[in-house]
Amino acid sequence: MGYEDVKAEAKEKMRNVDNKAKETWRKADGDESLSDKVANAGDDIRDTLGNAGDEMRRGAEDAREASERDVEDRPL
């Protein structure tokens, strides 16, 4: 597990903690309104897209590193 993997996992965990805190705060008045539900859904979507972006970035980095290794390993 490289630096980027650790960083992406930490970001994902922080997004989850942030979401849970927001959801708890929105429920603090004892009633979850429609706007609270919409805000929670928006947070979930934003976090899911952020996590997907991190996964794509890691995949692209892995592919780039593999490509560089292939080029280095080719006979001249």
A tleap script that builds the chain and sets N, CA, C and O, in Angstrom:
source leaprc.protein.ff14SB
mol = sequence {
  NMET GLY TYR GLU ASP VAL LYS ALA GLU ALA
  LYS GLU LYS MET ARG ASN VAL ASP ASN LYS
  ALA LYS GLU THR TRP ARG LYS ALA ASP GLY
  ASP GLU SER LEU SER ASP LYS VAL ALA ASN
  ALA GLY ASP ASP ILE ARG ASP THR LEU GLY
  ASN ALA GLY ASP GLU MET ARG ARG GLY ALA
  GLU ASP ALA ARG GLU ALA SER GLU ARG ASP
  VAL GLU ASP ARG PRO CLEU
}
set mol.1.N position { 0.851 -1.167 0.000 }
set mol.1.CA position { 0.000 0.000 0.000 }
set mol.1.C position { 0.895 1.227 0.000 }
set mol.1.O position { 1.718 1.410 0.898 }
set mol.2.N position { 0.730 2.058 -1.005 }
set mol.2.CA position { 1.562 3.237 -1.139 }
set mol.2.C position { 0.969 4.459 -0.473 }
set mol.2.O position { -0.097 4.413 0.142 }
set mol.3.N position { 1.683 5.534 -0.614 }
set mol.3.CA position { 1.279 6.803 -0.023 }
set mol.3.C position { -0.093 7.241 -0.524 }
set mol.3.O position { -0.930 7.679 0.264 }
set mol.4.N position { -0.326 7.125 -1.824 }
set mol.4.CA position { -1.603 7.551 -2.395 }
set mol.4.C position { -2.763 6.723 -1.845 }
set mol.4.O position { -3.853 7.250 -1.624 }
set mol.5.N position { -2.531 5.420 -1.621 }
set mol.5.CA position { -3.573 4.566 -1.057 }
set mol.5.C position { -3.926 5.006 0.357 }
set mol.5.O position { -5.099 5.093 0.717 }
set mol.6.N position { -2.905 5.279 1.147 }
set mol.6.CA position { -3.126 5.715 2.528 }
set mol.6.C position { -3.854 7.050 2.546 }
set mol.6.O position { -4.783 7.252 3.328 }
set mol.7.N position { -3.431 7.946 1.688 }
set mol.7.CA position { -4.050 9.272 1.616 }
set mol.7.C position { -5.517 9.164 1.203 }
set mol.7.O position { -6.374 9.828 1.785 }
set mol.8.N position { -5.811 8.334 0.205 }
set mol.8.CA position { -7.185 8.172 -0.271 }
set mol.8.C position { -8.065 7.542 0.807 }
set mol.8.O position { -9.216 7.945 0.977 }
set mol.9.N position { -7.544 6.572 1.526 }
set mol.9.CA position { -8.319 5.949 2.603 }
set mol.9.C position { -8.594 6.934 3.723 }
set mol.9.O position { -9.691 6.951 4.280 }
set mol.10.N position { -7.607 7.756 4.057 }
set mol.10.CA position { -7.802 8.765 5.102 }
set mol.10.C position { -8.864 9.773 4.673 }
set mol.10.O position { -9.707 10.166 5.480 }
set mol.11.N position { -8.829 10.195 3.406 }
set mol.11.CA position { -9.822 11.137 2.905 }
set mol.11.C position { -11.216 10.524 2.946 }
set mol.11.O position { -12.184 11.199 3.297 }
set mol.12.N position { -11.320 9.243 2.587 }
set mol.12.CA position { -12.615 8.580 2.603 }
set mol.12.C position { -13.167 8.500 4.025 }
set mol.12.O position { -14.351 8.751 4.251 }
set mol.13.N position { -12.312 8.150 4.977 }
set mol.13.CA position { -12.759 8.079 6.372 }
set mol.13.C position { -13.191 9.449 6.886 }
set mol.13.O position { -14.182 9.556 7.609 }
set mol.14.N position { -12.452 10.498 6.516 }
set mol.14.CA position { -12.822 11.848 6.944 }
set mol.14.C position { -14.149 12.275 6.322 }
set mol.14.O position { -14.950 12.947 6.972 }
set mol.15.N position { -14.385 11.892 5.078 }
set mol.15.CA position { -15.673 12.207 4.447 }
set mol.15.C position { -16.810 11.532 5.199 }
set mol.15.O position { -17.860 12.134 5.423 }
set mol.16.N position { -16.594 10.269 5.589 }
set mol.16.CA position { -17.631 9.539 6.315 }
set mol.16.C position { -17.902 10.171 7.672 }
set mol.16.O position { -19.058 10.313 8.070 }
set mol.17.N position { -16.856 10.548 8.380 }
set mol.17.CA position { -17.021 11.187 9.691 }
set mol.17.C position { -17.751 12.517 9.529 }
set mol.17.O position { -18.651 12.837 10.305 }
set mol.18.N position { -17.364 13.282 8.526 }
set mol.18.CA position { -17.995 14.571 8.266 }
set mol.18.C position { -19.477 14.385 7.963 }
set mol.18.O position { -20.312 15.140 8.462 }
set mol.19.N position { -19.809 13.383 7.147 }
set mol.19.CA position { -21.211 13.106 6.815 }
set mol.19.C position { -22.020 12.742 8.050 }
set mol.19.O position { -23.126 13.245 8.248 }
set mol.20.N position { -21.464 11.865 8.878 }
set mol.20.CA position { -22.180 11.444 10.083 }
set mol.20.C position { -22.413 12.632 11.015 }
set mol.20.O position { -23.477 12.750 11.623 }
set mol.21.N position { -21.419 13.508 11.126 }
set mol.21.CA position { -21.571 14.691 11.973 }
set mol.21.C position { -22.677 15.600 11.443 }
set mol.21.O position { -23.494 16.105 12.214 }
set mol.22.N position { -22.701 15.807 10.134 }
set mol.22.CA position { -23.738 16.650 9.540 }
set mol.22.C position { -25.126 16.046 9.734 }
set mol.22.O position { -26.077 16.752 10.069 }
set mol.23.N position { -25.236 14.732 9.520 }
set mol.23.CA position { -26.529 14.067 9.690 }
set mol.23.C position { -27.008 14.177 11.131 }
set mol.23.O position { -28.186 14.432 11.382 }
set mol.24.N position { -26.100 13.986 12.069 }
set mol.24.CA position { -26.457 14.088 13.482 }
set mol.24.C position { -26.911 15.499 13.811 }
set mol.24.O position { -27.896 15.683 14.527 }
set mol.25.N position { -26.211 16.488 13.303 }
set mol.25.CA position { -26.560 17.882 13.560 }
set mol.25.C position { -27.937 18.203 12.974 }
set mol.25.O position { -28.726 18.914 13.595 }
set mol.26.N position { -28.219 17.689 11.797 }
set mol.26.CA position { -29.515 17.954 11.166 }
set mol.26.C position { -30.660 17.285 11.926 }
set mol.26.O position { -31.790 17.772 11.900 }
set mol.27.N position { -30.371 16.175 12.601 }
set mol.27.CA position { -31.401 15.480 13.382 }
set mol.27.C position { -31.503 16.012 14.807 }
set mol.27.O position { -32.357 15.555 15.567 }
set mol.28.N position { -30.668 16.953 15.185 }
set mol.28.CA position { -30.598 17.431 16.563 }
set mol.28.C position { -31.900 18.076 17.023 }
set mol.28.O position { -32.197 18.067 18.218 }
set mol.29.N position { -32.672 18.629 16.117 }
set mol.29.CA position { -33.924 19.271 16.520 }
set mol.29.C position { -35.053 18.262 16.715 }
set mol.29.O position { -36.178 18.641 17.043 }
set mol.30.N position { -34.757 16.988 16.515 }
set mol.30.CA position { -35.742 15.935 16.744 }
set mol.30.C position { -36.589 15.606 15.539 }
set mol.30.O position { -37.356 14.644 15.573 }
set mol.31.N position { -36.475 16.373 14.479 }
set mol.31.CA position { -37.280 16.143 13.294 }
set mol.31.C position { -36.384 16.243 12.071 }
set mol.31.O position { -35.631 17.205 11.924 }
set mol.32.N position { -36.463 15.259 11.202 }
set mol.32.CA position { -35.685 15.286 9.975 }
set mol.32.C position { -36.605 15.738 8.840 }
set mol.32.O position { -37.454 14.979 8.373 }
set mol.33.N position { -36.424 16.972 8.411 }
set mol.33.CA position { -37.280 17.542 7.377 }
set mol.33.C position { -36.845 17.061 5.991 }
set mol.33.O position { -35.817 16.402 5.837 }
set mol.34.N position { -37.647 17.405 5.002 }
set mol.34.CA position { -37.322 17.053 3.630 }
set mol.34.C position { -36.009 17.715 3.210 }
set mol.34.O position { -35.199 17.102 2.515 }
set mol.35.N position { -35.801 18.956 3.628 }
set mol.35.CA position { -34.552 19.639 3.270 }
set mol.35.C position { -33.353 18.952 3.913 }
set mol.35.O position { -32.274 18.913 3.322 }
set mol.36.N position { -33.529 18.403 5.131 }
set mol.36.CA position { -32.451 17.638 5.768 }
set mol.36.C position { -32.130 16.391 4.957 }
set mol.36.O position { -30.962 16.061 4.747 }
set mol.37.N position { -33.174 15.699 4.502 }
set mol.37.CA position { -32.972 14.483 3.708 }
set mol.37.C position { -32.293 14.795 2.383 }
set mol.37.O position { -31.425 14.045 1.936 }
set mol.38.N position { -32.685 15.900 1.754 }
set mol.38.CA position { -32.066 16.298 0.489 }
set mol.38.C position { -30.602 16.660 0.729 }
set mol.38.O position { -29.733 16.275 -0.053 }
set mol.39.N position { -30.328 17.391 1.797 }
set mol.39.CA position { -28.943 17.764 2.117 }
set mol.39.C position { -28.104 16.522 2.392 }
set mol.39.O position { -26.962 16.438 1.941 }
set mol.40.N position { -28.655 15.555 3.129 }
set mol.40.CA position { -27.932 14.313 3.400 }
set mol.40.C position { -27.653 13.551 2.109 }
set mol.40.O position { -26.562 13.013 1.923 }
set mol.41.N position { -28.642 13.506 1.219 }
set mol.41.CA position { -28.447 12.819 -0.070 }
set mol.41.C position { -27.370 13.525 -0.887 }
set mol.41.O position { -26.542 12.869 -1.519 }
set mol.42.N position { -27.375 14.848 -0.880 }
set mol.42.CA position { -26.349 15.602 -1.594 }
set mol.42.C position { -24.964 15.332 -1.041 }
set mol.42.O position { -24.003 15.180 -1.796 }
set mol.43.N position { -24.863 15.273 0.285 }
set mol.43.CA position { -23.575 14.949 0.911 }
set mol.43.C position { -23.103 13.559 0.506 }
set mol.43.O position { -21.931 13.357 0.189 }
set mol.44.N position { -24.036 12.596 0.522 }
set mol.44.CA position { -23.679 11.222 0.146 }
set mol.44.C position { -23.195 11.151 -1.305 }
set mol.44.O position { -22.215 10.470 -1.605 }
set mol.45.N position { -23.885 11.854 -2.195 }
set mol.45.CA position { -23.490 11.858 -3.611 }
set mol.45.C position { -22.115 12.485 -3.772 }
set mol.45.O position { -21.257 11.933 -4.462 }
set mol.46.N position { -21.899 13.631 -3.142 }
set mol.46.CA position { -20.614 14.324 -3.251 }
set mol.46.C position { -19.479 13.442 -2.732 }
set mol.46.O position { -18.412 13.372 -3.342 }
set mol.47.N position { -19.711 12.775 -1.612 }
set mol.47.CA position { -18.677 11.904 -1.049 }
set mol.47.C position { -18.420 10.684 -1.932 }
set mol.47.O position { -17.273 10.275 -2.110 }
set mol.48.N position { -19.477 10.111 -2.479 }
set mol.48.CA position { -19.317 8.966 -3.369 }
set mol.48.C position { -18.509 9.350 -4.605 }
set mol.48.O position { -17.646 8.594 -5.051 }
set mol.49.N position { -18.794 10.523 -5.151 }
set mol.49.CA position { -18.031 10.993 -6.317 }
set mol.49.C position { -16.582 11.289 -5.944 }
set mol.49.O position { -15.671 11.016 -6.725 }
set mol.50.N position { -16.367 11.847 -4.757 }
set mol.50.CA position { -15.000 12.095 -4.301 }
set mol.50.C position { -14.226 10.803 -4.139 }
set mol.50.O position { -13.062 10.721 -4.530 }
set mol.51.N position { -14.865 9.789 -3.564 }
set mol.51.CA position { -14.208 8.493 -3.396 }
set mol.51.C position { -13.933 7.848 -4.751 }
set mol.51.O position { -12.882 7.239 -4.950 }
set mol.52.N position { -14.883 7.981 -5.687 }
set mol.52.CA position { -14.681 7.423 -7.029 }
set mol.52.C position { -13.516 8.127 -7.726 }
set mol.52.O position { -12.722 7.486 -8.414 }
set mol.53.N position { -13.416 9.436 -7.548 }
set mol.53.CA position { -12.298 10.174 -8.137 }
set mol.53.C position { -10.968 9.723 -7.579 }
set mol.53.O position { -9.990 9.595 -8.316 }
set mol.54.N position { -10.925 9.478 -6.271 }
set mol.54.CA position { -9.688 8.975 -5.663 }
set mol.54.C position { -9.318 7.606 -6.224 }
set mol.54.O position { -8.147 7.337 -6.492 }
set mol.55.N position { -10.315 6.745 -6.401 }
set mol.55.CA position { -10.066 5.408 -6.958 }
set mol.55.C position { -9.548 5.504 -8.394 }
set mol.55.O position { -8.632 4.782 -8.785 }
set mol.56.N position { -10.148 6.405 -9.168 }
set mol.56.CA position { -9.696 6.581 -10.556 }
set mol.56.C position { -8.269 7.113 -10.595 }
set mol.56.O position { -7.463 6.686 -11.421 }
set mol.57.N position { -7.965 8.038 -9.706 }
set mol.57.CA position { -6.613 8.605 -9.662 }
set mol.57.C position { -5.597 7.523 -9.318 }
set mol.57.O position { -4.529 7.445 -9.925 }
set mol.58.N position { -5.943 6.682 -8.330 }
set mol.58.CA position { -5.022 5.599 -7.965 }
set mol.58.C position { -4.861 4.610 -9.104 }
set mol.58.O position { -3.754 4.135 -9.359 }
set mol.59.N position { -5.957 4.290 -9.798 }
set mol.59.CA position { -5.879 3.374 -10.927 }
set mol.59.C position { -5.035 3.934 -12.056 }
set mol.59.O position { -4.255 3.212 -12.678 }
set mol.60.N position { -5.191 5.222 -12.318 }
set mol.60.CA position { -4.396 5.861 -13.369 }
set mol.60.C position { -2.919 5.879 -12.983 }
set mol.60.O position { -2.052 5.660 -13.829 }
set mol.61.N position { -2.639 6.135 -11.723 }
set mol.61.CA position { -1.245 6.146 -11.255 }
set mol.61.C position { -0.639 4.748 -11.374 }
set mol.61.O position { 0.505 4.600 -11.804 }
set mol.62.N position { -1.407 3.723 -10.993 }
set mol.62.CA position { -0.914 2.346 -11.121 }
set mol.62.C position { -0.640 2.000 -12.586 }
set mol.62.O position { 0.370 1.368 -12.898 }
set mol.63.N position { -1.540 2.415 -13.485 }
set mol.63.CA position { -1.362 2.130 -14.907 }
set mol.63.C position { -0.130 2.858 -15.447 }
set mol.63.O position { 0.631 2.298 -16.236 }
set mol.64.N position { 0.063 4.108 -15.019 }
set mol.64.CA position { 1.227 4.871 -15.470 }
set mol.64.C position { 2.519 4.211 -15.001 }
set mol.64.O position { 3.475 4.094 -15.767 }
set mol.65.N position { 2.543 3.780 -13.739 }
set mol.65.CA position { 3.742 3.118 -13.211 }
set mol.65.C position { 4.018 1.813 -13.946 }
set mol.65.O position { 5.170 1.501 -14.246 }
set mol.66.N position { 2.964 1.047 -14.237 }
set mol.66.CA position { 3.134 -0.215 -14.971 }
set mol.66.C position { 3.652 0.051 -16.375 }
set mol.66.O position { 4.501 -0.686 -16.878 }
set mol.67.N position { 3.150 1.091 -17.002 }
set mol.67.CA position { 3.609 1.449 -18.344 }
set mol.67.C position { 5.084 1.848 -18.325 }
set mol.67.O position { 5.847 1.464 -19.211 }
set mol.68.N position { 5.476 2.612 -17.325 }
set mol.68.CA position { 6.879 3.011 -17.214 }
set mol.68.C position { 7.783 1.800 -16.982 }
set mol.68.O position { 8.887 1.733 -17.522 }
set mol.69.N position { 7.317 0.851 -16.183 }
set mol.69.CA position { 8.100 -0.364 -15.948 }
set mol.69.C position { 8.251 -1.152 -17.241 }
set mol.69.O position { 9.325 -1.681 -17.529 }
set mol.70.N position { 7.164 -1.230 -18.028 }
set mol.70.CA position { 7.217 -1.949 -19.306 }
set mol.70.C position { 8.223 -1.314 -20.247 }
set mol.70.O position { 8.968 -2.017 -20.930 }
set mol.71.N position { 8.249 -0.003 -20.286 }
set mol.71.CA position { 9.189 0.706 -21.163 }
set mol.71.C position { 10.619 0.463 -20.699 }
set mol.71.O position { 11.510 0.247 -21.521 }
set mol.72.N position { 10.845 0.496 -19.397 }
set mol.72.CA position { 12.185 0.275 -18.854 }
set mol.72.C position { 12.667 -1.140 -19.078 }
set mol.72.O position { 13.867 -1.369 -19.234 }
set mol.73.N position { 11.751 -2.092 -19.097 }
set mol.73.CA position { 12.110 -3.505 -19.229 }
set mol.73.C position { 12.301 -3.961 -20.671 }
set mol.73.O position { 12.765 -5.077 -20.906 }
set mol.74.N position { 11.954 -3.121 -21.634 }
set mol.74.CA position { 12.085 -3.502 -23.037 }
set mol.74.C position { 13.564 -3.562 -23.437 }
set mol.74.O position { 14.364 -2.707 -23.060 }
set mol.75.N position { 13.895 -4.584 -24.202 }
set mol.75.CA position { 15.277 -4.629 -24.710 }
set mol.75.C position { 15.474 -3.571 -25.792 }
set mol.75.O position { 14.541 -3.219 -26.513 }
set mol.76.N position { 16.667 -3.086 -25.889 }
set mol.76.CA position { 16.965 -2.052 -26.885 }
set mol.76.C position { 17.288 -2.633 -28.220 }
set mol.76.O position { 17.561 -1.893 -29.166 }
savepdb mol mol.pdb
quit
